[in-house]
């Protein structure tokens, strides 16, 4: 389904198409929503979790360009290599292959948590263009890093777990549901094999090599990304700008999808290191109105605690049914069933959303 608002801007579509991009002995699962627009977005999730973490951000972005949300090997029910663990560089290589195989020209790469390491690694190793530059593709001009982890002095398991738990207490219930399902599909064994790669990845050595115009977005309540680490990230980036969402924790792309979408699109439309247009920056500074972790929205309607920047919560039954359909597809290795479930969830989100605002 696709509609257009009175200003002529295309609204989000809800049809999700799922395909696989092969890589060595495994593949990346790509869930695509939207078909046209000026720029494509490629969404790279963090350790252990799936593309569903981006379900609400994809709904906000796909009115501006196609959105490709990734499930990486070992996560979201995608099989992992049997013979070895994957490094951050391996995941970056795979994301580069996705970009090449989909014939994307200068997409906007958006990484969350460990996904910021993957995106930065790819951008740093291909500063003049992606792996397919010989085929005529230009540079990777814009990237977005959501909640970059981890600071050099926090790379011990005890500190990381402590900070993760503190951030998790600030997340809405829907994020906890998505996390439990994702971690169950990932499994302890693969998670424990990838965790050391994330824990010891030297992001501080990678960032100075990134030539892409970079937007860093962090939540003021995100204990995994303390202010001093964000300051260091900004000092290391050759071309960067930062926005802090005041009432957000780590999963900002879900609980604050509307704000993140505004900031990301404004960043792409207004390249540089200066302040973003007032509408987008003010939205981040003021936080997400109506978002409540205790289940009470500002308009008095009851919800599940995940009102997403003030939008109404999706129909719980429709969303849950779609999630079950998607899970059935994952367990039976049926991409069409996965797409059916994701489309049902996208439809539930779209029906609950307010009419999208024009982004700056």
HUNOR-V492386 format. One record per residue. RES is the residue in three letters. OMEGA is omega as a letter, one per 20 degrees, with the letter a starting at -180 (999 if undefined). NEAR is the number of other C-alpha atoms within 8 Angstrom. Layout:
# HUNOR-V492386
res: [RES,RES]
omega: [OMEGA,OMEGA]
near: [NEAR,NEAR]
This chain:
# HUNOR-V492386
res: [UNK,UNK,UNK,UNK,UNK,UNK,UNK,UNK,UNK,UNK,UNK,UNK,UNK,UNK,UNK,UNK,UNK,UNK,UNK,UNK,UNK,UNK,UNK,UNK,UNK,UNK,UNK,UNK,UNK,UNK,UNK,UNK,UNK,UNK,UNK,UNK,UNK,UNK,UNK,UNK,UNK,UNK,UNK,UNK,UNK,UNK,UNK,UNK,UNK,UNK,UNK,UNK,UNK,UNK,UNK,UNK,UNK,UNK,UNK,UNK,UNK,UNK,UNK,UNK,UNK,UNK,UNK,UNK,UNK,UNK,UNK,UNK,UNK,UNK,UNK,UNK,UNK,UNK,UNK,UNK,UNK,UNK,UNK,UNK,UNK,UNK,UNK,UNK,UNK,UNK,UNK,UNK,UNK,UNK,UNK,UNK,UNK,UNK,UNK,UNK,UNK,UNK,UNK,UNK,UNK,UNK,UNK,UNK,UNK,UNK,UNK,UNK,UNK,UNK,UNK,UNK,UNK,UNK,UNK,UNK,UNK,UNK,UNK,UNK,UNK,UNK,UNK,UNK,UNK,UNK,UNK,UNK,UNK,UNK,UNK,UNK,UNK,UNK,UNK,UNK,UNK,UNK,UNK,UNK,UNK,UNK,UNK,UNK,UNK,UNK,UNK,UNK,UNK,UNK,UNK,UNK,UNK,UNK,UNK,UNK,UNK,UNK,UNK,UNK,UNK,UNK,UNK,UNK,UNK,UNK,UNK,UNK,UNK,UNK,UNK,UNK,UNK,UNK,UNK,UNK,UNK,UNK,UNK,UNK,UNK,UNK,UNK,UNK,UNK,UNK,UNK,UNK,UNK,UNK,UNK,UNK,UNK,UNK,UNK,UNK,UNK,UNK,UNK,UNK,UNK,UNK,UNK,UNK,UNK,UNK,UNK,UNK,UNK,UNK,UNK,UNK,UNK,UNK,UNK,UNK,UNK,UNK,UNK,UNK,UNK,UNK,UNK,UNK,UNK,UNK,UNK,UNK,UNK,UNK,UNK,UNK,UNK,UNK,UNK,UNK,UNK,UNK,UNK,UNK,UNK,UNK,UNK,UNK,UNK,UNK,UNK,UNK,UNK,UNK,UNK,UNK,UNK,UNK,UNK,UNK,UNK,UNK,UNK,UNK,UNK,UNK,UNK,UNK,UNK,UNK,UNK,UNK,UNK,UNK,UNK,UNK,UNK,UNK,UNK,UNK,UNK,UNK,UNK,UNK,UNK,UNK,UNK,UNK,UNK,UNK,UNK,UNK,UNK,UNK,UNK,UNK,UNK,UNK,UNK,UNK,UNK,UNK,UNK,UNK,UNK,UNK,UNK,UNK,UNK,UNK,UNK,UNK,UNK,UNK,UNK,UNK,UNK,UNK,UNK,UNK,UNK,UNK,UNK,UNK,UNK,UNK,UNK,UNK,UNK,UNK,UNK,UNK,UNK,UNK,UNK,UNK,UNK,UNK,UNK,UNK,UNK,UNK,UNK,UNK,UNK,UNK,UNK,UNK,UNK,UNK,UNK,UNK,UNK,UNK,UNK,UNK,UNK,UNK,UNK,UNK]
omega: [r,r,r,a,a,r,r,r,a,r,a,r,a,a,r,r,a,r,a,r,a,r,a,a,a,a,r,r,a,r,a,r,a,a,a,a,a,a,r,r,r,a,a,a,a,a,r,a,a,r,a,r,a,a,a,r,r,r,r,a,a,r,a,r,r,r,a,a,a,r,a,a,a,a,r,a,r,a,r,r,a,a,a,r,r,r,r,r,r,r,r,r,a,r,r,r,r,r,a,a,r,r,a,r,r,r,r,r,a,r,r,r,r,r,r,r,a,a,r,r,r,a,a,a,r,a,r,a,a,a,a,a,a,r,r,a,a,a,r,a,a,r,r,a,a,r,a,r,i,r,a,a,r,a,r,a,a,a,a,r,r,a,r,a,r,r,a,r,a,a,r,a,a,r,r,r,r,a,a,r,a,a,r,r,a,a,a,a,a,r,a,r,a,a,r,r,r,a,a,a,a,a,a,r,a,a,r,a,a,r,r,r,a,r,r,r,r,r,r,a,a,a,r,a,a,a,a,r,r,r,r,r,a,r,a,a,r,a,a,r,a,r,r,r,a,a,a,r,a,a,a,a,r,a,a,a,a,a,a,r,r,a,a,a,r,r,a,a,a,a,a,a,a,r,r,r,a,a,a,a,r,r,r,a,a,a,a,a,r,r,a,r,a,r,a,r,a,a,r,r,r,r,a,r,a,a,r,r,r,r,r,r,r,r,a,a,a,r,a,r,r,r,r,r,r,r,r,r,r,a,r,r,a,a,r,r,r,r,r,r,r,r,r,r,r,r,r,r,a,a,a,a,r,r,a,r,r,r,a,999]
near: [5,8,8,9,9,5,5,6,9,10,11,13,12,14,9,13,9,12,8,8,11,8,9,5,6,11,13,15,12,12,13,11,14,14,6,7,9,6,10,13,13,12,13,16,16,12,12,11,15,13,14,7,13,12,10,12,13,11,14,12,14,14,14,10,14,16,14,12,13,14,14,12,11,13,17,14,9,13,9,9,11,4,4,5,8,10,8,12,10,8,11,12,9,10,9,11,11,10,10,11,8,6,6,9,6,12,12,14,12,15,17,13,14,13,13,17,15,14,15,12,12,14,13,12,8,10,13,7,11,15,9,9,10,6,5,6,11,10,10,15,9,14,13,13,15,14,17,13,11,10,8,7,5,8,11,8,7,6,9,11,8,8,10,10,8,9,14,10,6,10,13,13,10,9,12,10,8,11,9,8,8,13,12,7,9,14,8,7,6,11,12,8,9,12,9,8,11,11,10,7,8,7,10,9,7,11,13,10,11,13,11,11,12,12,14,13,13,18,15,10,11,13,11,12,14,8,6,6,9,10,8,8,10,10,7,9,12,10,10,12,12,9,11,10,14,11,9,16,15,14,11,14,12,13,15,12,14,10,12,12,11,11,12,10,11,13,11,9,7,7,8,9,8,5,6,10,8,6,7,14,12,8,10,14,10,9,10,14,8,12,14,11,11,6,10,11,14,9,5,6,7,7,11,10,14,14,15,15,13,11,10,10,13,12,9,7,6,11,13,9,10,14,11,9,12,14,10,10,13,13,8,6,6,9,10,9,12,15,13,12,15,12,12,13,13,14,9,12,14,11,7,11,11,6,5,7,4,5,7,9]
